[in-house]
Amino acid sequence: MTYQYYINNYRSLRTEVPYWKFSIVITLILVLNIIGYNFENIAVITMNLTLILILFLLIFSYFQKYQKVPFVEINNEILNYFDAEKNEIIKVCVKDITHISTKFCELRVHTDEKIHVLYLNAIRNETKRWEIKEKIRTLKS
């Protein structure tokens, strides 16, 4: 039996703010060029087309930072979950699980070495949250 649930993860970069400032400047220049100039000049048309291309490339690179990651993958032997703080997938063997407890929007999987916390607030659908909790609870029984 395999159960998987995917979420969208946003991979942010430290250089993201300058890109957005740059795209705002490009948009303002483009709007001012469209409002104030005559389009019979080939240089203005070329500059506007170049600015539009750069703006679309910036928007495209922004949306490429979203990736689908498996939030939880449940097998008979292994529980894989995505840790948003570490930005990696953690593997827990089912036979190592000693106890499972829940709080409001988190699920705690206790092993001998560590307590693994699955933050379920990344899942907006309440029925999916409940379903994941129940699937993980049935692993131990």
C-alpha positions in Angstrom: 0.0 0.0 0.0 1.4 3.4 -1.0 -0.2 6.7 -0.2 1.2 10.0 -1.5 0.2 13.6 -1.1 2.0 16.4 -3.0 2.3 20.1 -2.1 3.8 23.1 -3.9 7.1 24.3 -2.4 8.5 27.7 -3.1 12.3 27.8 -3.3 13.2 31.3 -2.5 16.6 32.9 -3.2 18.4 35.7 -1.4 18.7 37.6 -4.7 14.9 37.7 -5.2 14.3 41.2 -3.9 16.7 42.9 -6.5 15.0 40.9 -9.3 11.6 42.3 -8.3 12.9 45.8 -8.0 14.5 45.4 -11.4 11.2 44.1 -12.9 9.3 47.1 -11.4 11.8 49.5 -13.0 11.4 47.7 -16.3 7.6 47.8 -16.1 7.7 51.6 -15.3 10.0 52.3 -18.2 7.9 50.3 -20.5 4.7 52.1 -19.4 6.3 55.5 -19.8 7.6 54.5 -23.2 4.1 53.4 -24.3 2.4 56.5 -23.0 4.9 59.2 -24.1 6.5 58.1 -27.4 5.5 57.8 -31.0 5.8 54.3 -32.2 7.2 55.3 -35.6 10.7 55.3 -34.3 12.3 51.8 -34.7 14.6 52.3 -31.7 11.6 52.9 -29.3 9.9 49.8 -30.7 13.0 47.7 -30.3 13.6 48.9 -26.8 9.9 48.2 -25.8 10.1 44.7 -27.3 13.3 44.0 -25.4 11.8 45.3 -22.1 8.8 43.1 -22.6 11.0 40.1 -23.3 13.1 40.7 -20.1 9.9 41.2 -18.1 8.4 37.9 -19.3 11.7 36.1 -18.5 11.7 37.5 -15.0 8.1 36.3 -14.5 8.9 32.9 -15.9 11.9 32.5 -13.6 9.7 33.4 -10.6 7.2 30.7 -11.4 9.8 28.1 -12.0 10.8 28.4 -8.4 7.6 26.5 -7.5 8.0 22.8 -7.4 5.8 19.9 -6.4 7.2 17.9 -3.6 5.7 14.8 -1.9 4.6 16.1 1.5 4.0 12.6 2.7 4.6 9.2 1.2 3.5 6.2 3.2 4.6 2.7 2.4 4.4 -0.4 4.5 8.0 -0.1 5.6 8.9 3.6 5.2 7.4 6.9 5.9 8.8 9.8 3.8 7.8 13.3 4.6 8.9 16.8 3.5 10.5 19.0 6.2 10.0 22.6 5.1 12.5 24.0 7.6 15.3 21.8 6.2 13.9 21.8 2.7 14.5 18.1 2.3 12.6 14.7 2.4 13.1 12.8 5.6 12.8 9.0 5.8 11.5 7.2 8.8 11.3 3.4 9.1 7.9 2.2 10.3 9.5 -0.4 12.6 11.4 2.4 14.4 8.2 4.3 15.2 7.5 4.0 18.9 4.6 6.4 19.4 2.4 8.8 17.3 0.8 11.9 18.8 -1.1 14.7 17.3 -1.7 18.4 18.1 -3.8 20.9 16.3 -2.0 21.1 12.9 1.0 18.9 13.6 1.6 15.2 13.8 4.5 14.0 16.0 6.1 10.7 15.1 8.3 9.4 17.9 11.3 7.2 17.3 14.0 6.1 19.7 16.4 8.8 18.4 14.2 11.7 17.5 10.7 13.2 17.4 9.7 13.9 13.8 7.1 16.7 13.4 4.9 16.9 10.3 3.4 20.4 10.1 0.0 19.8 8.5 -0.8 23.5 8.1 0.8 23.3 4.6 -2.3 21.3 3.6 -5.4 23.5 3.3 -7.9 20.8 2.9 -9.1 19.5 6.3 -10.2 16.2 5.0 -6.8 15.5 3.5 -5.2 16.5 6.8 -7.4 14.1 8.6 -6.8 11.4 6.0 -3.0 11.7 6.4 -3.3 11.6 10.2 -5.3 8.4 10.0 -3.0 6.7 7.4 0.0 7.4 9.6 -1.8 6.2 12.8 -2.6 2.9 11.0 1.1 2.4 10.4 1.8 1.6 14.0 -1.1 -0.7 14.5 
